[in-house]
Every structure is written in structure tokens, then in C-alpha cells.
């Protein structure tokens, strides 16, 4: 948990505000400043420049990918590149069609509206969005029952930027209305090194090249995690050393914060430990695995699983999740001759 805690272990709202302010200062403001995502950056630049030359609002944009890869940042960059105002909301916050109508009816021409976790929109709001995206119009229903009347309401042309971590949950009619879709990939370590160096400069952190390289290697290919680890290493360097982040200091700090050489944290190791220690390496269902580690199934699936799969430590099968030989070796164990044949409960206390 980020932020400073009070005597009861609660996070101060001022500390949370400071963290959000720091996070916002680290975000690139223009496409030219965006590091990584080269193909997406090039494609998006063409979309925006083409719209500018035609004097039209750009097509609606859908961004998908795991958390922390920059979907919100890119939405803000789109608004900045267009010199347009931006409104931010989220799918869960729009509970009724009326909530969406209230937002859309107050948009100014060319405004960018960003809907995070758009796959969680309520169905009535989602159906209203279809018409708004295509015809810049919403139908407002006045009254109830047989006497209800539908009033068409024209809205100003706008650009919708939708973000989702679960692209497969988007209904096809909504997905097809986006003129440009992009999937954000995990970052390479050398790209994260550049991000860490830039962030260190903005935060006033003195850091050696090998110190930044160590943080990048443990950042799970995710800029948000890289920036968070940099801030924690900065704390360690300022409190327990002279403030200069060297390789040895970065390793000591990350060990204290339970981030290992491959970037696995407490949740990742808990998932692997349960999968191997309690279920003999699997296969095991997602919900059962989540209960075993005391987390929600969505947390395991969205936060831990993408990186564990990408790192080759677990595999998804029709019967459930299975630990690979690399997972056994990562925990210092001998993998069984055939996956799933180890006796559950015999490996960890």
C-alpha cells in the first residue's frame, strides 16, 4: 500500500494525493515523449494527424492490455495532442443510462472522454453509447410505462477513448464501433531503463546505470511498477544510505520489499506456492487457486497471472492452471516427472 500510514495503520488522504501527484508528473505529455509501444505510437500519430488535417474529430480509440502499461497516459496524450479538454470516468461509475446521458450532453465539440474499464459498463448505458458513438445522438426516455416518450438529443462530436484489461468481455457491437484499436504489450527491460532514468531525473534521484538496470529487470515489464519500485528504492537510499542508488543498494531495497530477481512479489509467490504446494502443480481452477491464496479470482487473473504466464511459470489448460518446470525450479524444487503427480500438501508445511 502506498502513502504514509497513521497510528492506526490507515493511509493518509494527503499521502495518497501526493502519490497521485507524483504519478501524474511522471507521465509523458506528448506522443514524442512516450517510451516504448513503438507500433501503437506510430499508428496513433497517423490517426491524430489525419483528423487534424481534415478538421474532424478523430475516430474513437480502444486501448487494451494489462494494468500499468499506459492506457490512461495515452488517453491524456490524445487530448493534449488535439489541444482538447478531457473528461475522465469509468465503466463501474456509470450505473444507468441517465448517468451516461448527463455526461455526453455536456460535452463540448472535440472533447475527449476517457472511460476506463469500459467492459464494465451497465448494459443500458452500453446500448446508449452505440448511438452516441455513431450518430452523436442520444435518445432520452421521459416517463414510464405506456406513456413514456423518447426524445432525441443531439450531442457535440467527441472522441471516446475506452480502456480495458479484459478485451474479451467487450461485446462485439461496442468493439466494432471503435475506429482504432490498440493492444499494449509489456515493455522490454531496456525500455524500462529509459523510463526509470527519466523518472529519476524528474524526482531528483541520483541513480547509477546498473542500479536502474536492476530495477528495470524486476519491474515485470510494466512502467507503473518500475516507477513505484524506483520510489521505494529512493526511500531506502535516502534513509539507509547517502541517497545514491547503486546496484547493491537497489538489490538490498528490492529484497526488503520482497521483489525477487524475476520481479515476482508476494502475490506471485503465493500463487506458485499454492499451485505447487497444495495442488501438486495442478491443474487447478482459477477460483480454487484464488481461495487458496486469499484473493479475489479477478485479482489473480488480472494482476498476477499475465506476468506468470509470460514468464513461463504457469500455463493455462482446459482443465485449469498448471505450474511449469520453471516454476518448480524458481521455488528451488525438483519438478515431477509428469506435471500434477506430486502429492499435494507435502511440499510446504
C-alpha positions in Angstrom: 0.0 0.0 0.0 1.4 3.4 -0.9 1.3 6.5 1.2 2.2 7.2 4.8 0.2 5.4 7.4 -1.1 6.9 10.7 -1.0 5.3 14.1 -4.0 3.0 13.3 -2.4 1.8 10.0 -4.7 3.9 7.8 -3.3 5.7 4.8 -3.5 9.5 5.0 -5.6 11.0 2.2 -2.9 13.7 1.9 -0.2 11.0 1.3 -2.5 9.4 -1.3 -2.9 12.7 -3.0 0.9 13.2 -3.0 1.3 9.8 -4.6 -1.2 10.6 -7.3 0.5 13.9 -7.9 3.9 12.2 -8.2 2.4 9.6 -10.6 0.9 12.4 -12.8 4.2 14.3 -13.0 6.0 11.1 -14.3 3.5 10.6 -17.2 4.7 11.8 -20.6 2.6 14.6 -22.0 3.2 14.1 -25.8 3.5 11.2 -28.2 7.1 12.1 -28.9 7.9 11.6 -25.2 6.2 8.2 -25.0 8.8 5.5 -24.5 8.0 2.0 -25.9 4.9 0.8 -27.7 6.5 1.9 -30.9 3.9 0.5 -33.3 1.0 1.9 -31.3 2.6 5.3 -31.1 3.2 5.4 -34.9 -0.3 4.3 -35.7 -1.9 6.7 -33.3 0.1 9.6 -34.6 -1.3 8.9 -38.1 -4.8 8.8 -36.8 -4.5 12.1 -35.0 -2.6 13.9 -37.7 -5.1 12.7 -40.4 -8.0 14.0 -38.3 -6.3 17.4 -37.7 -5.7 17.8 -41.5 -9.3 17.1 -42.2 -10.6 19.3 -39.5 -12.6 16.5 -38.0 -12.6 14.8 -34.6 -10.6 11.6 -34.7 -12.1 8.1 -34.7 -12.9 6.6 -31.3 -9.9 4.7 -29.8 -9.9 1.5 -27.8 -6.9 0.6 -25.7 -6.5 -2.9 -24.2 -3.8 -4.6 -22.2 -2.8 -5.5 -18.6 -2.8 -2.8 -15.9 0.0 -0.4 -15.7 1.1 -0.2 -19.3 -0.1 3.3 -20.0 -3.7 3.3 -21.2 -4.6 6.3 -19.1 -1.4 8.1 -20.1 -2.1 7.6 -23.8 -5.7 8.9 -23.4 -4.2 12.0 -21.8 -1.7 12.3 -24.6 -4.5 12.1 -27.2 -6.3 15.0 -25.5 -3.0 17.0 -25.3 -2.2 16.4 -29.0 -5.6 17.6 -30.0 -5.4 20.5 -27.6 -8.9 19.4 -26.5 -10.4 19.2 -23.0 -10.7 15.8 -21.4 -13.3 14.2 -19.2 -12.4 11.0 -17.2 -14.8 8.4 -15.9 -15.0 4.6 -15.6 -17.4 1.8 -16.5 -18.4 1.0 -12.9 -19.2 4.6 -12.2 -21.8 4.7 -15.0 -24.6 2.6 -13.4 -27.5 3.9 -15.5 -28.2 5.2 -19.0 -29.1 8.5 -17.4 -25.6 8.8 -15.9 -24.1 8.5 -19.4 -26.6 10.9 -21.0 -25.7 13.5 -18.4 -22.0 13.2 -19.3 -22.5 13.1 -23.1 -25.0 16.0 -23.2 -22.5 18.4 -21.6 -19.5 17.6 -23.8 -18.1 20.4 -25.9 -17.2 19.9 -29.6 -14.0 17.9 -30.0 -13.8 17.0 -26.3 -12.1 13.7 -25.4 -14.0 11.4 -23.0 -12.0 8.6 -21.4 -13.9 5.6 -20.0 -11.6 3.3 -18.0 -12.6 -0.4 -17.6 -15.2 0.2 -20.4 -16.1 -3.5 -20.4 -17.9 -3.0 -17.0 -20.4 -0.5 -18.4 -24.0 -1.3 -17.4 -26.0 -2.7 -20.4 -28.5 0.2 -20.8 -25.6 2.7 -20.8 -23.7 0.5 -23.3 -26.7 0.5 -25.7 -27.0 4.2 -25.4 -23.3 4.6 -26.2 -23.8 2.8 -29.6 -25.9 5.6 -31.0 -23.7 8.3 -29.4 -20.6 6.9 -31.0 -22.0 6.6 -34.5 -24.5 9.4 -34.8 -23.6 11.8 -32.0 -27.1 11.5 -30.6 -28.7 10.0 -27.5 -32.3 9.1 -27.0 -33.6 10.2 -23.6 -36.7 8.4 -22.3 -39.1 10.6 -20.4 -41.8 9.0 -18.3 -42.6 5.3 -17.6 -44.8 2.6 -19.0 -47.1 3.2 -22.0 -46.8 6.9 -21.6 -43.1 7.0 -21.9 -41.7 9.3 -24.7 -38.3 9.1 -26.4 -36.7 12.5 -27.0 -33.7 12.5 -29.4 -30.9 14.8 -28.1 -28.1 15.9 -30.4 -24.6 16.0 -28.8 -21.4 17.6 -29.9 -18.9 15.5 -31.9 -16.4 13.9 -29.5 -13.7 11.3 -29.3 -14.2 8.4 -27.0 -11.1 6.7 -25.6 -12.0 3.4 -24.0 -9.6 1.3 -21.9 -10.0 -2.3 -20.8 -7.9 -5.0 -19.2 -10.4 -7.6 -20.4 -10.9 -7.1 -24.2 -12.6 -10.4 -24.5 -15.5 -9.2 -22.3 -16.4 -6.3 -24.7 -19.5 -7.1 -26.8 -18.8 -7.1 -30.5 -21.2 -4.3 -31.3 -19.3 -2.0 -29.0 -15.8 -3.1 -30.1 -16.7 -2.7 -33.7 -17.6 1.0 -33.2 -14.1 2.0 -32.4 -12.2 3.2 -35.4 -8.8 2.4 -34.0 -7.9 -0.4 -31.5 -4.6 -1.0 -30.0 -3.2 -3.6 -27.6 -0.4 -2.5 -25.3 2.4 -5.0 -24.8 4.7 -5.5 -21.9 7.8 -3.4 -22.1 11.4 -4.6 -22.6 13.9 -4.1 -19.9 15.9 -1.6 -21.9 12.8 0.5 -22.4 12.1 0.4 -18.7 15.7 1.5 -18.1 15.0 4.7 -20.1 11.7 5.2 -18.2 13.4 4.8 -14.9 16.2 7.2 -15.9 13.6 9.8 -17.0 11.6 9.4 -13.8 14.7 9.6 -11.6 15.6 12.9 -13.2 12.1 14.2 -12.5 12.2 13.0 -8.9 15.7 14.2 -8.3 17.0 10.7 -7.6 20.7 10.1 -8.2 21.0 6.6 -9.7 23.8 4.6 -11.3 23.1 2.9 -14.6 23.4 -0.6 -13.1 21.0 0.4 -10.3 18.4 1.5 -12.9 19.0 -1.7 -14.8 18.3 -3.8 -11.7 15.1 -2.0 -11.0 14.0 -2.4 -14.7 14.8 -6.2 -14.6 12.4 -6.6 -11.6 9.6 -4.4 -12.9 7.6 -7.1 -14.7 7.7 -5.2 -18.0 5.3 -2.6 -16.5 6.1 1.1 -16.3 3.8 1.7 -13.3 5.6 -1.0 -11.3 9.0 0.4 -12.4 8.1 3.9 -11.2 6.7 2.5 -7.9 9.8 0.5 -7.3 12.0 3.5 -8.0 10.2 5.5 -5.4 10.6 2.7 -2.8 14.3 2.3 -3.7 14.7 6.1 -3.3 13.2 5.9 0.2 15.7 3.1 1.1 18.6 5.1 -0.4 17.7 8.3 1.5 17.1 6.6 4.9 19.7 3.9 5.0 22.4 5.3 2.7 23.6 8.6 1.1 20.7 8.8 -1.4 22.7 7.4 -4.4 21.1 4.3 -5.9 23.8 1.8 -6.8 23.4 -1.9 -7.9 24.0 -3.2 -4.4 21.6 -0.7 -2.8 18.9 -1.5 -5.4 19.2 -5.2 -4.7 19.0 -4.7 -0.9 16.0 -2.4 -1.2 14.1 -4.7 -3.5 14.9 -7.7 -1.3 13.4 -5.8 1.6 10.3 -5.1 -0.4 10.0 -8.8 -1.4 10.6 -8.4 -5.1 12.8 -11.1 -6.4 15.2 -11.3 -9.3 12.4 -12.1 -11.8 10.1 -9.5 -10.5 7.8 -11.8 -8.6 6.2 -10.3 -5.5 4.3 -11.7 -2.5 1.2 -12.5 -4.5 3.0 -14.2 -7.3 5.0 -16.4 -5.0 1.7 -17.2 -3.1 0.1 -18.3 -6.3 3.1 -20.5 -7.2 3.3 -21.8 -3.7 -0.3 -22.8 -3.6 -0.3 -24.3 -7.1 2.7 -26.4 -6.3 2.5 -27.0 -2.6 -1.3 -27.6 -2.2 -2.2 -28.9 -5.6 0.9 -30.7 -6.8 1.4 -28.4 -9.7 -2.1 -28.5 -11.0 -4.2 -28.5 -12.9 -6.4 -26.4 -10.6 -9.3 -24.0 -11.4 -8.9 -20.2 -11.0 -11.5 -19.8 -8.3 -10.0 -22.6 -6.2 -6.5 -21.1 -6.6 -7.8 -17.7 -5.6 -9.3 -19.0 -2.5 -6.1 -20.8 -1.6 -4.2 -17.5 -1.7 -6.9 -15.4 0.0 -7.5 -13.2 -3.0 -10.4 -12.5 -5.4 -10.3 -14.6 -8.6 -10.2 -11.4 -10.7 -7.1 -10.2 -8.8 -5.3 -13.4 -9.5 -6.4 -13.4 -13.2 -5.7 -9.8 -14.0 -2.8 -8.9 -11.7 -0.7 -12.0 -11.2 -1.5 -14.4 -14.0 -0.5 -12.4 -17.1 3.1 -12.0 -15.9 3.4 -15.5 -14.6 2.2 -16.9 -17.9 4.5 -14.5 -19.8 7.4 -15.6 -17.6 6.7 -19.2 -18.4 6.0 -20.1 -14.8 2.4 -21.2 -15.2 0.3 -22.4 -18.2 -3.5 -22.2 -18.8 -5.1 -25.5 -19.9 -8.7 -26.6 -20.5 -8.6 -28.3 -17.0 -7.1 -25.3 -15.1 -3.8 -23.7 -14.3 -0.6 -25.8 -14.3 2.9 -25.0 -12.9 5.7 -25.4 -15.4 9.0 -26.9 -14.7 10.4 -23.4 -14.4 8.0 -22.6 -11.6 9.3 -25.6 -9.6 12.9 -24.6 -10.2 12.1 -21.0 -9.2 11.0 -22.2 -5.8 14.1 -24.4 -5.5 12.2 -27.7 -6.0 12.6 -30.7 -8.3 9.8 -30.8 -10.9 8.0 -34.2 -11.0 8.5 -36.5 -14.0 4.9 -35.8 -15.0 3.1 -32.5 -14.0 0.4 -32.8 -11.4 1.7 -36.1 -9.9 3.3 -34.6 -6.8 1.4 -35.3 -3.6 -0.5 -32.1 -2.5 0.4 -30.8 0.9 3.8 -32.5 1.2 6.0 -29.6 -0.1 5.3 -26.7 2.2 4.5 -27.2 5.9 
